[in-house]
C-alpha cells in the first residue's frame, strides 16, 4: 500500500521537475522582446519539438502520479476497514486460545 503512495509521489515529482526544467530552458532563451532566440531555423524547430515532447511526457507523469495517489487514498479506506475487522477476529481467536490454556492449566493443578 505504501509503495503506491511512494510511486505516485515520485511520478508527481518527476513530472513537475521535467516541466520545470523545460520552462526554465525556454525562459533562458528569451530576449528583451519576450521571443525565444535560436542560432538557426532548424535548431529552433528541433528544440521546440523536443521540448514539446518532454512537456507532454511531464504532463503524463504528473497526471498518472496524481491519479495513483487519489486511487490509493480512496481505496485505502476500504482496506483499512477490512484490516480492522480481521484484527478484531484475530484478537478474539487469540483470547479464546488463552482462555482454553488457562482452563487446561487450572484443571491440571
N, C-alpha and C positions, 0 to 999 in steps of 0.2 A: 504494500500500500504506500509506504513512504517513498519507495522507488519511483512511483509515478509522480509524486509531488516534486521530487528532485529532478526527474527528467523534464517535466513541464517547466520548472523554473529555469533549467539550463537552456531549453529551447527558446523561452521568452528572452533570456539574457543574450543568447546568440543572435536572435532576430533583432533586438534593439541595438546590439553592438554593430552588426552589419549595416543596418540602416543609418546609424550614427556616423560610421566611417565613410560611407558613400556621400552623405550630406556634407561631411567635413571636407572631403576632397573637392566636391563641387564648389564649396564656399571658397576654398583656397585658389581656385581658378578664376574667380570673378574679378573683374576690373572695376574701375571707378563707376562706370555706367551700369553695372549690375549684370553684364553679359559674361559668359564663360569664354575664355580665350584659349585657342589651340594653335599649335605651330603649323598644322595643315588640316585640310578638309577631311582627309581620310582618317587622321588621328581623332578628329572630333567625332566622326561617325562611329568609329570602333569603340572609343572610350564611352560615348553616350549609350551605345547598345549594351556594352558590358555592364555599365553601372545600372542601367535599367533592369537587366537580368539579375544582378546582385540585389537590387532593391526588391524585386519580386520574390526572390528566394528568402530575403529577410522578412518580408511580409508573411510568407507562408510559414516560416519557422515561428514567428510571433503568434500567428493565428492558431497553429497546431498546439503550441505551448499553452496558450490561454484555454483552448478547448480541453486539453488534457487536464489542466488544473481544475476547471469547472466540473468536468465529468467525475474526476476523482473526489472532489469536495462533496458533490451531491450523492455519489454512491457510497461514500464513507458512512453516512448516517444509517443507512440500512444495515451495512456490515457491522457497525457498532452495536446496533440493537441485537443482531444475531449473536455477536460475541458476548454481550451481557447475558443473554438467555443461556448460552452454552456454559458460561462461567457459573451461573446460578445452579444449573443442573449438575455440574461437576462438584460444586460445593455441597449440594445435597447428598450426592453419592459418597463423597468423602466423609461427610458427617455420619451417614449410615454405617460406613465401614468402621469408623471409630466407635460407634455405639455397639456394634457387634463384637469388636475386640474387647471392649470394656466388660461386656456381659460374659464373654468367654473367660476373661481373667478373674472375674468375680466368682464364676462357677468353679474354677479350679482351686480357689482359696478356701 
